């Protein structure tokens, strides 16, 4: 079984398109990563990208460009990025098959690295698509 490095729901793609359209400066897409944080160990990061960062994995899904930091790719393999809104909050969420747990407040997650063979397959299929 092979996974894409990452994919987006329609809601996530639509929200990223809105962010790009509403930006005062050029935005090519977003960059996703992970950092050490919180009581569970890691947190997702999301930043605007005005130009691709060399070495990042590139995902093009539903008309949106997403770049994944190299150190994060192994932890994000197979992840589906979503966007949700309710009365109290809105934001991007990550349905990650590599997530083992999360802290009670939802600010950090426990992630394990994906299988290296699956990562190689996902990168190879991304290269074939371009």
N, CA, C and O atoms as a printed pandas DataFrame, in Angstrom:
     atom_number atom_name residue_name chain_id  residue_number  x_coord  y_coord  z_coord
0              1         N          UNK        A               1    0.842   -1.175    0.000
1              2        CA          UNK        A               1    0.000    0.000    0.000
2              3         C          UNK        A               1    0.888    1.239    0.000
3              4         O          UNK        A               1    1.828    1.325    0.790
4              5         N          UNK        A               2    0.604    2.193   -0.869
5              6        CA          UNK        A               2    1.416    3.395   -0.989
6              7         C          UNK        A               2    0.596    4.631   -0.627
7              8         O          UNK        A               2   -0.577    4.732   -0.988
8              9         N          UNK        A               3    1.213    5.559    0.080
9             10        CA          UNK        A               3    0.559    6.795    0.497
10            11         C          UNK        A               3    1.152    7.971   -0.249
11            12         O          UNK        A               3    2.331    7.965   -0.604
12            13         N          UNK        A               4    0.323    8.991   -0.487
13            14        CA          UNK        A               4    0.855   10.274   -0.940
14            15         C          UNK        A               4    1.567   10.884    0.260
15            16         O          UNK        A               4    1.258   10.557    1.406
16            17         N          UNK        A               5    2.509   11.761   -0.004
17            18        CA          UNK        A               5    3.186   12.411    1.118
18            19         C          UNK        A               5    2.145   13.122    1.977
19            20         O          UNK        A               5    2.147   12.991    3.201
20            21         N          UNK        A               6    1.260   13.874    1.331
21            22        CA          UNK        A               6    0.176   14.563    2.023
22            23         C          UNK        A               6   -0.940   14.800    1.038
23            24         O          UNK        A               6   -0.705   14.832   -0.170
24            25         N          UNK        A               7   -2.152   14.968    1.532
25            26        CA          UNK        A               7   -3.266   15.370    0.677
26            27         C          UNK        A               7   -4.117   16.376    1.436
27            28         O          UNK        A               7   -3.956   16.564    2.642
28            29         N          UNK        A               8   -5.023   17.020    0.711
29            30        CA          UNK        A               8   -5.871   18.057    1.291
30            31         C          UNK        A               8   -7.334   17.713    1.095
31            32         O          UNK        A               8   -7.714   17.112    0.091
32            33         N          UNK        A               9   -8.147   18.096    2.056
33            34        CA          UNK        A               9   -9.588   18.028    1.838
34            35         C          UNK        A               9   -9.986   19.248    1.015
35            36         O          UNK        A               9   -9.201   20.183    0.858
36            37         N          UNK        A              10  -11.202   19.232    0.494
37            38        CA          UNK        A              10  -11.697   20.405   -0.246
38            39         C          UNK        A              10  -11.694   21.643    0.642
39            40         O          UNK        A              10  -11.339   22.731    0.187
40            41         N          UNK        A              11  -12.087   21.487    1.908
41            42        CA          UNK        A              11  -12.139   22.620    2.834
42            43         C          UNK        A              11  -10.753   23.236    3.044
43            44         O          UNK        A              11  -10.620   24.459    3.074
44            45         N          UNK        A              12   -9.723   22.399    3.189
45            46        CA          UNK        A              12   -8.357   22.905    3.370
46            47         C          UNK        A              12   -7.879   23.617    2.113
47            48         O          UNK        A              12   -7.289   24.695    2.195
48            49         N          UNK        A              13   -8.128   23.023    0.955
49            50        CA          UNK        A              13   -7.710   23.650   -0.304
50            51         C          UNK        A              13   -8.411   24.986   -0.502
51            52         O          UNK        A              13   -7.780   25.963   -0.904
52            53         N          UNK        A              14   -9.713   25.039   -0.224
53            54        CA          UNK        A              14  -10.464   26.296   -0.366
54            55         C          UNK        A              14   -9.929   27.364    0.568
55            56         O          UNK        A              14   -9.813   28.523    0.170
56            57         N          UNK        A              15   -9.600   27.005    1.804
57            58        CA          UNK        A              15   -9.083   27.986    2.765
58            59         C          UNK        A              15   -7.702   28.488    2.342
59            60         O          UNK        A              15   -7.417   29.678    2.474
60            61         N          UNK        A              16   -6.854   27.614    1.844
61            62        CA          UNK        A              16   -5.536   28.048    1.371
62            63         C          UNK        A              16   -5.693   28.990    0.179
63            64         O          UNK        A              16   -4.977   29.988    0.086
64            65         N          UNK        A              17   -6.614   28.688   -0.726
65            66        CA          UNK        A              17   -6.876   29.584   -1.859
66            67         C          UNK        A              17   -7.332   30.954   -1.375
67            68         O          UNK        A              17   -6.906   31.971   -1.922
68            69         N          UNK        A              18   -8.192   30.998   -0.359
69            70        CA          UNK        A              18   -8.636   32.270    0.217
70            71         C          UNK        A              18   -7.464   33.044    0.805
71            72         O          UNK        A              18   -7.352   34.253    0.605
72            73         N          UNK        A              19   -6.592   32.351    1.529
73            74        CA          UNK        A              19   -5.422   32.991    2.133
74            75         C          UNK        A              19   -4.544   33.605    1.043
75            76         O          UNK        A              19   -4.075   34.735    1.179
76            77         N          UNK        A              20   -4.325   32.858   -0.033
77            78        CA          UNK        A              20   -3.496   33.351   -1.140
78            79         C          UNK        A              20   -4.132   34.580   -1.771
79            80         O          UNK        A              20   -3.449   35.573   -2.021
80            81         N          UNK        A              21   -5.438   34.523   -2.031
81            82        CA          UNK        A              21   -6.133   35.649   -2.659
82            83         C          UNK        A              21   -6.162   36.881   -1.772
83            84         O          UNK        A              21   -6.091   38.000   -2.281
84            85         N          UNK        A              22   -6.266   36.707   -0.442
85            86        CA          UNK        A              22   -6.380   37.827    0.490
86            87         C          UNK        A              22   -5.032   38.407    0.913
87            88         O          UNK        A              22   -4.994   39.430    1.597
88            89         N          UNK        A              23   -3.942   37.782    0.524
89            90        CA          UNK        A              23   -2.622   38.229    0.961
90            91         C          UNK        A              23   -2.220   39.532    0.270
91            92         O          UNK        A              23   -2.507   39.750   -0.907
92            93         N          UNK        A              24   -1.545   40.391    1.044
93            94        CA          UNK        A              24   -1.041   41.654    0.495
94            95         C          UNK        A              24    0.216   41.462   -0.338
95            96         O          UNK        A              24    0.552   42.313   -1.161
96            97         N          UNK        A              25    0.911   40.351   -0.131
97            98        CA          UNK        A              25    2.116   40.071   -0.896
98            99         C          UNK        A              25    1.970   38.722   -1.581
99           100         O          UNK        A              25    1.111   37.929   -1.197
100          101         N          UNK        A              26    2.783   38.450   -2.578
101          102        CA          UNK        A              26    2.654   37.183   -3.303
102          103         C          UNK        A              26    2.821   35.961   -2.397
103          104         O          UNK        A              26    3.758   35.890   -1.602
104          105         N          UNK        A              27    1.913   35.015   -2.525
105          106        CA          UNK        A              27    1.963   33.766   -1.782
106          107         C          UNK        A              27    1.802   32.635   -2.789
107          108         O          UNK        A              27    0.815   32.583   -3.522
108          109         N          UNK        A              28    2.774   31.733   -2.822
109          110        CA          UNK        A              28    2.723   30.613   -3.765
110          111         C          UNK        A              28    1.967   29.423   -3.179
111          112         O          UNK        A              28    1.450   28.586   -3.919
112          113         N          UNK        A              29    1.905   29.350   -1.864
113          114        CA          UNK        A              29    1.258   28.230   -1.194
114          115         C          UNK        A              29    1.628   28.246    0.272
115          116         O          UNK        A              29    1.913   29.302    0.838
116          117         N          UNK        A              30    1.622   27.072    0.889
117          118        CA          UNK        A              30    1.968   26.966    2.300
118          119         C          UNK        A              30    3.050   25.920    2.503
119          120         O          UNK        A              30    3.247   25.033    1.673
120          121         N          UNK        A              31    3.745   26.043    3.620
121          122        CA          UNK        A              31    4.801   25.107    3.999
122          123         C          UNK        A              31    4.414   24.477    5.328
123          124         O          UNK        A              31    4.149   25.178    6.305
124          125         N          UNK        A              32    4.384   23.166    5.357
125          126        CA          UNK        A              32    4.005   22.419    6.545
126          127         C          UNK        A              32    5.247   21.773    7.148
127          128         O          UNK        A              32    6.116   21.276    6.431
128          129         N          UNK        A              33    5.314   21.789    8.455
129          130        CA          UNK        A              33    6.425   21.152    9.147
130          131         C          UNK        A              33    5.999   20.700   10.524
131          132         O          UNK        A              33    4.821   20.751   10.875
132          133         N          UNK        A              34    6.960   20.261   11.292
133          134        CA          UNK        A              34    6.740   19.899   12.689
134          135         C          UNK        A              34    7.864   20.512   13.507
135          136         O          UNK        A              34    8.966   20.733   13.005
136          137         N          UNK        A              35    7.570   20.784   14.780
137          138        CA          UNK        A              35    8.601   21.297   15.692
138          139         C          UNK        A              35    8.422   20.633   17.038
139          140         O          UNK        A              35    7.338   20.148   17.364
140          141         N          UNK        A              36    9.486   20.612   17.818
141          142        CA          UNK        A              36    9.410   20.098   19.176
142          143         C          UNK        A              36    8.641   21.109   20.011
143          144         O          UNK        A              36    9.016   22.280   20.080
144          145         N          UNK        A              37    7.552   20.651   20.652
145          146        CA          UNK        A              37    6.740   21.570   21.442
146          147         C          UNK        A              37    5.744   20.794   22.289
147          148         O          UNK        A              37    5.393   19.655   21.980
148          149         N          UNK        A              38    5.297   21.432   23.360
149          150        CA          UNK        A              38    4.195   20.919   24.156
150          151         C          UNK        A              38    4.528   19.672   24.948
151          152         O          UNK        A              38    5.620   19.111   24.854
152          153         N          UNK        A              39    3.548   19.260   25.728
153          154        CA          UNK        A              39    3.759   18.113   26.609
154          155         C          UNK        A              39    3.756   16.778   25.874
155          156         O          UNK        A              39    4.277   15.792   26.394
156          157         N          UNK        A              40    3.172   16.725   24.659
157          158        CA          UNK        A              40    3.172   15.468   23.902
158          159         C          UNK        A              40    4.411   15.338   23.022
159          160         O          UNK        A              40    4.705   14.247   22.534
160          161         N          UNK        A              41    5.144   16.433   22.812
161          162        CA          UNK        A              41    6.422   16.332   22.117
162          163         C          UNK        A              41    6.572   17.101   20.826
163          164         O          UNK        A              41    7.642   17.655   20.572
164          165         N          UNK        A              42    5.522   17.158   19.982
165          166        CA          UNK        A              42    5.663   17.830   18.694
166          167         C          UNK        A              42    4.397   18.626   18.373
167          168         O          UNK        A              42    3.312   18.336   18.876
168          169         N          UNK        A              43    4.569   19.633   17.524
169          170        CA          UNK        A              43    3.436   20.420   17.049
170          171         C          UNK        A              43    3.605   20.647   15.552
171          172         O          UNK        A              43    4.724   20.709   15.043
172          173         N          UNK        A              44    2.495   20.768   14.865
173          174        CA          UNK        A              44    2.519   21.068   13.435
174          175         C          UNK        A              44    2.802   22.557   13.242
175          176         O          UNK        A              44    2.392   23.390   14.050
176          177         N          UNK        A              45    3.508   22.876   12.159
177          178        CA          UNK        A              45    3.736   24.278   11.805
178          179         C          UNK        A              45    3.168   24.517   10.411
179          180         O          UNK        A              45    3.107   23.603    9.589
180          181         N          UNK        A              46    2.758   25.745   10.157
181          182        CA          UNK        A              46    2.189   26.122    8.878
182          183         C          UNK        A              46    2.592   27.555    8.606
183          184         O          UNK        A              46    2.326   28.443    9.417
184          185         N          UNK        A              47    3.237   27.790    7.463
185          186        CA          UNK        A              47    3.709   29.121    7.098
186          187         C          UNK        A              47    3.375   29.407    5.645
187          188         O          UNK        A              47    3.217   28.491    4.838
188          189         N          UNK        A              48    3.270   30.694    5.322
189          190        CA          UNK        A              48    3.117   31.107    3.929
190          191         C          UNK        A              48    4.417   30.862    3.180
191          192         O          UNK        A              48    5.494   30.914    3.774
192          193         N          UNK        A              49    4.328   30.598    1.891
193          194        CA          UNK        A              49    5.504   30.432    1.047
194          195         C          UNK        A              49    5.364   31.394   -0.129
195          196         O          UNK        A              49    4.386   31.342   -0.874
196          197         N          UNK        A              50    6.361   32.278   -0.285
197          198        CA          UNK        A              50    6.333   33.149   -1.458
198          199         C          UNK        A              50    7.133   32.553   -2.611
199          200         O          UNK        A              50    6.920   32.898   -3.774
200          201         N          UNK        A              51    8.050   31.661   -2.277
201          202        CA          UNK        A              51    8.825   30.937   -3.290
202          203         C          UNK        A              51    9.180   29.569   -2.711
203          204         O          UNK        A              51    9.426   29.458   -1.509
204          205         N          UNK        A              52    9.211   28.538   -3.535
205          206        CA          UNK        A              52    9.552   27.201   -3.041
206          207         C          UNK        A              52   10.914   27.186   -2.353
207          208         O          UNK        A              52   11.837   27.887   -2.766
208          209         N          UNK        A              53   11.025   26.383   -1.306
209          210        CA          UNK        A              53   12.281   26.217   -0.585
210          211         C          UNK        A              53   12.969   24.977   -1.149
211          212         O          UNK        A              53   12.395   23.888   -1.166
212          213         N          UNK        A              54   14.198   25.154   -1.608
213          214        CA          UNK        A              54   14.938   24.028   -2.187
214          215         C          UNK        A              54   15.064   22.902   -1.170
215          216         O          UNK        A              54   15.407   23.131   -0.011
216          217         N          UNK        A              55   14.783   21.684   -1.621
217          218        CA          UNK        A              55   14.883   20.509   -0.769
218          219         C          UNK        A              55   13.561   20.088   -0.158
219          220         O          UNK        A              55   13.437   18.961    0.322
220          221         N          UNK        A              56   12.568   20.971   -0.165
221          222        CA          UNK        A              56   11.257   20.600    0.363
222          223         C          UNK        A              56   10.563   19.624   -0.577
223          224         O          UNK        A              56   10.771   19.667   -1.789
224          225         N          UNK        A              57    9.735   18.742   -0.014
225          226        CA          UNK        A              57    8.863   17.916   -0.837
226          227         C          UNK        A              57    7.688   18.778   -1.268
227          228         O          UNK        A              57    7.150   19.544   -0.468
228          229         N          UNK        A              58    7.289   18.657   -2.528
229          230        CA          UNK        A              58    6.198   19.469   -3.076
230          231         C          UNK        A              58    4.963   18.611   -3.304
231          232         O          UNK        A              58    5.040   17.537   -3.901
232          233         N          UNK        A              59    3.835   19.092   -2.828
233          234        CA          UNK        A              59    2.553   18.427   -3.032
234          235         C          UNK        A              59    1.632   19.418   -3.723
235          236         O          UNK        A              59    1.444   20.538   -3.248
236          237         N          UNK        A              60    1.060   19.004   -4.843
237          238        CA          UNK        A              60    0.067   19.818   -5.541
238          239         C          UNK        A              60   -1.238   19.037   -5.501
239          240         O          UNK        A              60   -1.344   17.958   -6.083
240          241         N          UNK        A              61   -2.232   19.590   -4.808
241          242        CA          UNK        A              61   -3.490   18.878   -4.619
242          243         C          UNK        A              61   -4.649   19.870   -4.669
243          244         O          UNK        A              61   -4.639   20.876   -3.959
244          245         N          UNK        A              62   -5.639   19.592   -5.501
245          246        CA          UNK        A              62   -6.847   20.410   -5.607
246          247         C          UNK        A              62   -6.528   21.867   -5.948
247          248         O          UNK        A              62   -7.187   22.785   -5.460
248          249         N          UNK        A              63   -5.513   22.071   -6.788
249          250        CA          UNK        A              63   -5.153   23.415   -7.223
250          251         C          UNK        A              63   -4.350   24.213   -6.224
251          252         O          UNK        A              63   -4.215   25.427   -6.373
252          253         N          UNK        A              64   -3.812   23.563   -5.209
253          254        CA          UNK        A              64   -3.050   24.239   -4.153
254          255         C          UNK        A              64   -1.663   23.612   -4.066
255          256         O          UNK        A              64   -1.503   22.400   -4.207
256          257         N          UNK        A              65   -0.660   24.464   -3.830
257          258        CA          UNK        A              65    0.713   23.988   -3.652
258          259         C          UNK        A              65    1.073   23.998   -2.174
259          260         O          UNK        A              65    0.906   24.998   -1.477
260          261         N          UNK        A              66    1.571   22.858   -1.719
261          262        CA          UNK        A              66    2.025   22.697   -0.341
262          263         C          UNK        A              66    3.440   22.155   -0.388
263          264         O          UNK        A              66    3.727   21.208   -1.121
264          265         N          UNK        A              67    4.325   22.758    0.397
265          266        CA          UNK        A              67    5.682   22.254    0.528
266          267         C          UNK        A              67    5.837   21.696    1.930
267          268         O          UNK        A              67    5.313   22.255    2.894
268          269         N          UNK        A              68    6.558   20.594    2.035
269          270        CA          UNK        A              68    6.755   19.911    3.317
270          271         C          UNK        A              68    8.241   19.948    3.645
271          272         O          UNK        A              68    9.082   19.538    2.845
272          273         N          UNK        A              69    8.547   20.449    4.841
273          274        CA          UNK        A              69    9.936   20.487    5.291
274          275         C          UNK        A              69   10.524   19.082    5.263
275          276         O          UNK        A              69    9.852   18.131    5.665
276          277         N          UNK        A              70   11.763   18.928    4.796
277          278        CA          UNK        A              70   12.367   17.593    4.718
278          279         C          UNK        A              70   12.351   16.830    6.040
279          280         O          UNK        A              70   12.083   15.629    6.051
280          281         N          UNK        A              71   12.631   17.502    7.146
281          282        CA          UNK        A              71   12.659   16.800    8.441
282          283         C          UNK        A              71   11.259   16.374    8.880
283          284         O          UNK        A              71   11.124   15.509    9.745
284          285         N          UNK        A              72   10.213   16.970    8.293
285          286        CA          UNK        A              72    8.831   16.642    8.680
286          287         C          UNK        A              72    8.221   15.554    7.809
287          288         O          UNK        A              72    7.261   14.905    8.223
288          289         N          UNK        A              73    8.760   15.341    6.608
289          290        CA          UNK        A              73    8.140   14.416    5.658
290          291         C          UNK        A              73    7.943   13.033    6.252
291          292         O          UNK        A              73    6.893   12.421    6.058
292          293         N          UNK        A              74    8.923   12.538    6.963
293          294        CA          UNK        A              74    8.838   11.201    7.537
294          295         C          UNK        A              74    7.709   11.095    8.574
295          296         O          UNK        A              74    7.144   10.019    8.770
296          297         N          UNK        A              75    7.384   12.211    9.234
297          298        CA          UNK        A              75    6.324   12.216   10.238
298          299         C          UNK        A              75    4.950   12.516    9.623
299          300         O          UNK        A              75    3.926   12.246   10.252
300          301         N          UNK        A              76    4.915   13.068    8.409
301          302        CA          UNK        A              76    3.654   13.493    7.797
302          303         C          UNK        A              76    3.178   12.579    6.673
303          304         O          UNK        A              76    2.110   12.815    6.109
304          305         N          UNK        A              77    3.929   11.559    6.341
305          306        CA          UNK        A              77    3.575   10.669    5.237
306          307         C          UNK        A              77    2.162   10.112    5.414
307          308         O          UNK        A              77    1.858    9.490    6.433
308          309         N          UNK        A              78    1.304   10.337    4.420
309          310        CA          UNK        A              78   -0.068    9.846    4.454
310          311         C          UNK        A              78   -1.052   10.758    5.155
311          312         O          UNK        A              78   -2.225   10.405    5.279
312          313         N          UNK        A              79   -0.613   11.926    5.621
313          314        CA          UNK        A              79   -1.467   12.853    6.354
314          315         C          UNK        A              79   -2.473   13.539    5.441
315          316         O          UNK        A              79   -2.160   13.875    4.299
316          317         N          UNK        A              80   -3.680   13.745    5.951
317          318        CA          UNK        A              80   -4.702   14.521    5.259
318          319         C          UNK        A              80   -4.902   15.816    6.041
319          320         O          UNK        A              80   -5.248   15.796    7.222
320          321         N          UNK        A              81   -4.680   16.936    5.365
321          322        CA          UNK        A              81   -4.854   18.246    5.980
322          323         C          UNK        A              81   -6.281   18.712    5.732
323          324         O          UNK        A              81   -6.775   18.646    4.607
324          325         N          UNK        A              82   -6.948   19.188    6.793
325          326        CA          UNK        A              82   -8.333   19.641    6.701
326          327         C          UNK        A              82   -8.431   21.040    7.298
327          328         O          UNK        A              82   -7.495   21.520    7.939
328          329         N          UNK        A              83   -9.561   21.682    7.083
329          330        CA          UNK        A              83   -9.849   22.967    7.707
330          331         C          UNK        A              83  -11.251   22.875    8.282
331          332         O          UNK        A              83  -12.186   22.468    7.592
332          333         N          UNK        A              84  -11.398   23.254    9.549
333          334        CA          UNK        A              84  -12.721   23.195   10.167
334          335         C          UNK        A              84  -13.009   24.478   10.927
335          336         O          UNK        A              84  -12.103   25.164   11.400
336          337         N          UNK        A              85  -14.288   24.778   11.030
337          338        CA          UNK        A              85  -14.755   25.964   11.746
338          339         C          UNK        A              85  -15.923   25.579   12.627
339          340         O          UNK        A              85  -16.771   24.777   12.236
340          341         N          UNK        A              86  -15.966   26.158   13.831
341          342        CA          UNK        A              86  -17.159   26.065   14.649
342          343         C          UNK        A              86  -17.333   27.402   15.362
343          344         O          UNK        A              86  -16.619   28.357   15.053
344          345         N          UNK        A              87  -18.248   27.488   16.291
345          346        CA          UNK        A              87  -18.546   28.767   16.943
346          347         C          UNK        A              87  -17.352   29.350   17.691
347          348         O          UNK        A              87  -17.213   30.569   17.782
348          349         N          UNK        A              88  -16.500   28.495   18.220
349          350        CA          UNK        A              88  -15.418   28.961   19.080
350          351         C          UNK        A              88  -14.051   29.037   18.416
351          352         O          UNK        A              88  -13.176   29.767   18.883
352          353         N          UNK        A              89  -13.857   28.292   17.331
353          354        CA          UNK        A              89  -12.522   28.290   16.728
354          355         C          UNK        A              89  -12.583   27.853   15.272
355          356         O          UNK        A              89  -13.566   27.275   14.806
356          357         N          UNK        A              90  -11.513   28.147   14.586
357          358        CA          UNK        A              90  -11.339   27.643   13.222
358          359         C          UNK        A              90   -9.853   27.390   13.027
359          360         O          UNK        A              90   -9.014   28.038   13.653
360          361         N          UNK        A              91   -9.538   26.448   12.157
361          362        CA          UNK        A              91   -8.136   26.190   11.906
362          363         C          UNK        A              91   -7.909   24.930   11.104
363          364         O          UNK        A              91   -8.825   24.147   10.851
364          365         N          UNK        A              92   -6.663   24.759   10.713
365          366        CA          UNK        A              92   -6.257   23.569    9.982
366          367         C          UNK        A              92   -6.055   22.426   10.974
367          368         O          UNK        A              92   -5.557   22.623   12.082
368          369         N          UNK        A              93   -6.451   21.237   10.555
369          370        CA          UNK        A              93   -6.246   20.040   11.355
370          371         C          UNK        A              93   -5.520   19.017   10.491
371          372         O          UNK        A              93   -5.534   19.107    9.264
372          373         N          UNK        A              94   -4.895   18.060   11.132
373          374        CA          UNK        A              94   -4.111   17.055   10.427
374          375         C          UNK        A              94   -4.549   15.663   10.867
375          376         O          UNK        A              94   -4.415   15.305   12.038
376          377         N          UNK        A              95   -5.073   14.878    9.926
377          378        CA          UNK        A              95   -5.412   13.479   10.178
378          379         C          UNK        A              95   -4.181   12.681    9.762
379          380         O          UNK        A              95   -3.974   12.410    8.579
380          381         N          UNK        A              96   -3.372   12.312   10.743
381          382        CA          UNK        A              96   -2.046   11.770   10.505
382          383         C          UNK        A              96   -1.963   10.312   10.969
383          384         O          UNK        A              96   -2.120   10.034   12.158
384          385         N          UNK        A              97   -1.717    9.376   10.038
385          386        CA          UNK        A              97   -1.599    7.973   10.438
386          387         C          UNK        A              97   -0.376    7.697   11.311
387          388         O          UNK        A              97   -0.278    6.626   11.909
388          389         N          UNK        A              98    0.551    8.642   11.393
389          390        CA          UNK        A              98    1.768    8.478   12.195
390          391         C          UNK        A              98    1.617    9.064   13.599
391          392         O          UNK        A              98    2.565    9.052   14.385
392          393         N          UNK        A              99    0.432    9.573   13.911
393          394        CA          UNK        A              99    0.198   10.177   15.219
394          395         C          UNK        A              99   -0.224    9.106   16.212
395          396         O          UNK        A              99   -1.206    8.396   15.998
396          397         N          UNK        A             100    0.529    8.999   17.299
397          398        CA          UNK        A             100    0.241    8.003   18.331
398          399         C          UNK        A             100   -0.602    8.563   19.471
399          400         O          UNK        A             100   -1.239    7.801   20.197
400          401         N          UNK        A             101   -0.613    9.888   19.638
401          402        CA          UNK        A             101   -1.359   10.484   20.730
402          403         C          UNK        A             101   -1.288   11.987   20.664
403          404         O          UNK        A             101   -0.624   12.550   19.794
404          405         N          UNK        A             102   -1.976   12.642   21.590
405          406        CA          UNK        A             102   -1.975   14.098   21.668
406          407         C          UNK        A             102   -2.128   14.503   23.122
407          408         O          UNK        A             102   -2.597   13.719   23.947
408          409         N          UNK        A             103   -1.734   15.722   23.431
409          410        CA          UNK        A             103   -1.928   16.213   24.789
410          411         C          UNK        A             103   -3.405   16.571   24.974
411          412         O          UNK        A             103   -4.144   16.683   23.996
412          413         N          UNK        A             104   -3.822   16.745   26.190
413          414        CA          UNK        A             104   -5.213   17.028   26.491
414          415         C          UNK        A             104   -5.725   18.329   25.906
415          416         O          UNK        A             104   -6.901   18.427   25.558
416          417         N          UNK        A             105   -4.869   19.325   25.791
417          418        CA          UNK        A             105   -5.322   20.621   25.273
418          419         C          UNK        A             105   -5.272   20.682   23.747
419          420         O          UNK        A             105   -5.777   21.637   23.157
420          421         N          UNK        A             106   -4.674   19.684   23.100
421          422        CA          UNK        A             106   -4.635   19.650   21.646
422          423         C          UNK        A             106   -3.535   20.482   21.017
423          424         O          UNK        A             106   -3.517   20.653   19.798
424          425         N          UNK        A             107   -2.620   21.002   21.818
425          426        CA          UNK        A             107   -1.556   21.845   21.287
426          427         C          UNK        A             107   -0.371   21.057   20.747
427          428         O          UNK        A             107    0.400   21.582   19.944
428          429         N          UNK        A             108   -0.213   19.823   21.166
429          430        CA          UNK        A             108    0.916   19.037   20.686
430          431         C          UNK        A             108    0.494   17.587   20.485
431          432         O          UNK        A             108   -0.537   17.144   20.991
432          433         N          UNK        A             109    1.323   16.856   19.729
433          434        CA          UNK        A             109    1.012   15.480   19.356
434          435         C          UNK        A             109    2.245   14.596   19.533
435          436         O          UNK        A             109    3.376   15.079   19.588
436          437         N          UNK        A             110    1.997   13.290   19.622
437          438        CA          UNK        A             110    3.075   12.307   19.618
438          439         C          UNK        A             110    3.113   11.723   18.210
439          440         O          UNK        A             110    2.111   11.196   17.729
440          441         N          UNK        A             111    4.255   11.814   17.553
441          442        CA          UNK        A             111    4.400   11.309   16.189
442          443         C          UNK        A             111    5.513   10.283   16.138
443          444         O          UNK        A             111    6.525   10.416   16.825
444          445         N          UNK        A             112    5.320    9.254   15.316
445          446        CA          UNK        A             112    6.378    8.280   15.063
446          447         C          UNK        A             112    6.732    8.394   13.574
447          448         O          UNK        A             112    5.866    8.716   12.761
448          449         N          UNK        A             113    7.959    8.140   13.218
449          450        CA          UNK        A             113    8.338    8.212   11.803
450          451         C          UNK        A             113    7.639    7.141   10.984
451          452         O          UNK        A             113    7.395    6.037   11.469
452          453         N          UNK        A             114    7.325    7.468    9.757
453          454        CA          UNK        A             114    6.725    6.513    8.827
454          455         C          UNK        A             114    7.790    5.538    8.338
455          456         O          UNK        A             114    8.981    5.742    8.574
456          457         N          UNK        A             115    7.370    4.503    7.673
457          458        CA          UNK        A             115    8.265    3.516    7.089
458          459         C          UNK        A             115    9.061    4.153    5.950
459          460         O          UNK        A             115    8.476    4.786    5.071
460          461         N          UNK        A             116   10.368    3.996    5.955
461          462        CA          UNK        A             116   11.223    4.600    4.927
462          463         C          UNK        A             116   10.903    4.086    3.530
463          464         O          UNK        A             116   11.021    4.840    2.564
464          465         N          UNK        A             117   10.503    2.832    3.395
465          466        CA          UNK        A             117   10.147    2.288    2.085
466          467         C          UNK        A             117    8.911    2.984    1.537
467          468         O          UNK        A             117    8.837    3.260    0.340
468          469         N          UNK        A             118    7.932    3.275    2.406
469          470        CA          UNK        A             118    6.731    3.995    1.968
470          471         C          UNK        A             118    7.079    5.414    1.542
471          472         O          UNK        A             118    6.518    5.931    0.575
472          473         N          UNK        A             119    8.008    6.049    2.265
473          474        CA          UNK        A             119    8.441    7.390    1.898
474          475         C          UNK        A             119    9.094    7.384    0.521
475          476         O          UNK        A             119    8.814    8.258   -0.299
476          477         N          UNK        A             120    9.951    6.419    0.260
477          478        CA          UNK        A             120   10.612    6.310   -1.046
478          479         C          UNK        A             120    9.578    6.123   -2.151
479          480         O          UNK        A             120    9.706    6.722   -3.219
480          481         N          UNK        A             121    8.555    5.302   -1.915
481          482        CA          UNK        A             121    7.494    5.101   -2.914
482          483         C          UNK        A             121    6.721    6.384   -3.169
483          484         O          UNK        A             121    6.422    6.714   -4.317
484          485         N          UNK        A             122    6.398    7.110   -2.104
485          486        CA          UNK        A             122    5.633    8.355   -2.255
486          487         C          UNK        A             122    6.442    9.389   -3.023
487          488         O          UNK        A             122    5.899   10.086   -3.881
488          489         N          UNK        A             123    7.729    9.497   -2.729
489          490        CA          UNK        A             123    8.571   10.459   -3.449
490          491         C          UNK        A             123    8.722   10.039   -4.916
491          492         O          UNK        A             123    8.717   10.891   -5.805
492          493         N          UNK        A             124    8.855    8.744   -5.173
493          494        CA          UNK        A             124    8.992    8.264   -6.553
494          495         C          UNK        A             124    7.726    8.537   -7.347
495          496         O          UNK        A             124    7.802    8.946   -8.506
496          497         N          UNK        A             125    6.558    8.317   -6.743
497          498        CA          UNK        A             125    5.310    8.580   -7.463
498          499         C          UNK        A             125    5.103   10.078   -7.667
499          500         O          UNK        A             125    4.489   10.473   -8.658
500          501         N          UNK        A             126    5.592   10.918   -6.769
501          502        CA          UNK        A             126    5.502   12.376   -6.946
502          503         C          UNK        A             126    6.398   12.803   -8.103
503          504         O          UNK        A             126    6.026   13.689   -8.872
504          505         N          UNK        A             127    7.578   12.183   -8.240
505          506        CA          UNK        A             127    8.482   12.518   -9.343
506          507         C          UNK        A             127    7.884   12.118  -10.685
507          508         O          UNK        A             127    8.044   12.840  -11.669
508          509         N          UNK        A             128    7.197   10.977  -10.741
509          510        CA          UNK        A             128    6.568   10.505  -11.973
510          511         C          UNK        A             128    5.437   11.445  -12.378
511          512         O          UNK        A             128    5.220   11.667  -13.569
512          513         N          UNK        A             129    4.710   12.003  -11.400
513          514        CA          UNK        A             129    3.565   12.873  -11.687
514          515         C          UNK        A             129    4.008   14.186  -12.305
515          516         O          UNK        A             129    3.214   14.842  -12.979
516          517         N          UNK        A             130    5.249   14.586  -12.096
517          518        CA          UNK        A             130    5.724   15.875  -12.629
518          519         C          UNK        A             130    6.477   15.645  -13.853
519          520         O          UNK        A             130    6.966   16.594  -14.465
